[in-house]
Amino acid sequence: MKKMILKALIACVALGTISAFAQVKMTKEQMMFYTSDWKGARFPDGRPKLPDELIKRALDVSIEDVWGYLRSKGYRCQFEGGWQALHIDKPFAGRALTAQYMPLRPDMEKAISAEGKAEGRVSGSNSWPINELQIGDVYVADGYGKIVEGTLIGSNLGNGIAAHTHTGFIFDAGIRDQEENREIPNFNGFYKGYDPSYWVDMQLTAINSPVRIGRAVVLPGDLVLAKKDGVIFIPAILAEAAISSAEFTSLEDSYNFELNQEGKNGAEFEGGWTPQKYAAFAKWVEAHPDKLKMPRSEFDAILAQRSKPHHEAP
């Protein structure tokens, strides 16, 4: 009897060790390490949880305006272009949940499968990240650009992503069942190519780790903005400031376009932003309150900064 109890304890300790030192899904401590500057809300696993309202606001800004802000802060590797899409004319945004895939290696695959079994995971490992998704997430997968036999989802897994997120996915990889995926409600996705093959010789190696998508670096919790011309991954710590800056720049452009069209801008077609011009711009915004998407306090703060002498709008 004592031997049976001892064996049971050893088994429990072994399973506990596997859970404590899980290799596939990033631990909360690892998440906190990579996102230590984030001071806002988090999911239970530690992933930054950006506000829903900010995600909605992101849909109305341009990639260029966000890119310009990020670049000014030293973030030069946040954009990737050259995508195919389920609905290329329908932009979407959400919080990144990341996954990393690699070419299959039998000893690694054996260890990862054993870990999944110990954690109670079911089905192929390409379904594991889907089960982690929350409403408002975007599933971001590094499939190292593989398309033929690199199709991370078909229509069954596509329906799973849609049900969990009401948003979509970004895959540096391929998909299959393209036609059926296009018919799924509340669903969009960007990917590198379509192929009718199913995935072969690939393995999941990480969930919610830092990943590379083309020339962009993505952390879990980043704000993902996918538009017709590409995808930009906005660090969570800069998301609110980046969106506000982009909204302000959009207002500046609207005002400047109007001056150009009316021939009132002289030869300063792209700028000429003096304190006097900003004062006139502020009056124009007051006359067009429907154009102001950000809180007025944020607008006033950015206006004060940009109105300083010698400051030129981006």
C-alpha positions, 0 to 999 in steps of 0.5 A, spaced: 500 500 500 505 504 501 509 503 495 502 505 491 502 511 495 509 513 493 508 511 486 502 516 486 506 521 489 511 521 484 507 521 478 503 527 481 510 531 482 512 529 475 506 532 472 507 538 477 514 539 474 511 539 467 506 544 469 511 548 473 516 548 467 512 548 461 516 549 455 510 551 450 506 556 453 510 562 456 509 562 463 506 569 467 513 570 469 516 570 462 510 574 460 511 579 465 519 579 464 517 581 456 512 586 458 514 589 464 513 596 462 506 595 461 502 598 467 495 597 465 490 591 465 492 584 464 489 577 462 490 572 468 496 569 464 499 576 464 498 578 457 497 585 457 489 587 456 488 593 452 481 597 452 476 595 447 475 602 446 482 603 444 482 597 439 475 600 436 479 607 435 485 604 431 480 602 425 480 609 423 487 611 423 492 610 418 498 605 418 503 611 416 501 615 421 502 610 427 508 608 423 511 615 424 510 615 431 513 608 433 519 610 428 520 616 432 520 612 439 525 607 436 520 602 434 523 601 426 521 593 426 513 593 426 510 593 419 509 587 414 506 588 407 505 583 402 499 579 404 493 575 401 486 576 405 480 573 406 477 580 406 482 585 403 478 591 404 475 590 411 480 592 416 480 589 423 484 590 430 485 586 436 490 584 441 496 579 439 496 572 441 502 569 438 504 562 436 511 560 433 512 554 429 518 550 426 520 545 421 518 538 425 524 535 428 522 528 431 525 528 438 522 535 439 515 533 437 515 527 442 517 532 448 512 537 446 506 532 444 508 529 451 507 536 455 501 537 451 498 530 453 500 532 461 496 539 460 490 535 457 491 538 451 487 535 445 487 534 437 493 537 433 498 542 436 496 547 431 489 547 435 492 549 441 493 556 441 486 557 438 483 554 445 487 560 448 484 565 444 479 571 447 474 575 444 478 581 441 484 577 440 488 576 433 491 570 433 498 572 430 502 566 428 510 565 425 509 559 420 516 561 417 513 563 411 511 556 409 505 555 404 505 549 401 504 544 406 504 550 411 497 551 412 496 552 419 488 552 418 482 550 414 475 551 415 474 547 421 480 551 425 477 557 422 471 557 425 474 555 432 478 562 431 472 566 429 468 563 435 473 565 440 475 572 437 470 575 433 476 578 429 481 574 426 488 572 424 495 574 421 499 568 419 506 568 416 504 562 413 499 559 408 491 557 409 487 552 406 479 552 405 480 559 403 473 559 400 469 556 406 473 561 411 471 567 407 464 565 409 465 565 416 461 571 420 465 576 424 472 573 421 478 576 417 485 573 416 491 575 413 496 570 410 502 569 405 498 564 401 493 559 399 494 552 398 489 546 398 495 541 402 494 540 409 500 542 414 506 537 414 513 537 417 511 543 422 510 543 429 508 548 434 514 550 439 511 556 443 505 560 445 505 567 447 512 568 446 515 574 442 515 572 434 517 575 428 512 576 422 516 578 416 520 584 418 516 585 424 517 583 432 511 582 435 509 581 443 503 578 446 498 583 447 501 588 442 495 592 438 494 589 431 492 593 426 490 590 419 489 594 413 488 593 406 496 595 405 499 591 410 499 590 418 502 594 423 504 591 430 503 596 436 507 595 442 502 595 448 506 600 452 505 605 446 498 603 443 494 609 446 499 614 445 500 612 438 493 612 436 492 619 439 498 621 435 495 618 429 488 621 430 491 628 431 495 627 425 489 625 421 486 632 423 492 636 421 491 633 414 484 634 414 485 641 416 491 642 411 487 639 405 482 644 406 486 649 406 490 647 400 483 646 396 481 653 397 488 656 395 489 658 402 495 655 404 500 659 400 506 654 398 506 650 405 502 645 402 505 640 407 506 644 413 508 651 415 505 649 422 506 655 426 503 657 433 498 661 429 496 656 424 495 651 430 491 656 433 486 657 427 487 649 427 484 649 434 478 653 432 477 649 426 476 643 430 471 646 435 467 648 429 467 640 426 466 636 433 464 630 429 471 629 427 474 629 434 475 621 436 480 622 441 478 625 448 478 632 448 484 632 454 488 628 449 487 633 443 489 639 448 495 636 450 498 634 443 496 641 441 500 644 446 506 640 445 506 641 437 504 648 438 511 650 441 515 654 436 519 650 431 515 644 432 513 641 425 507 636 424 509 629 422 
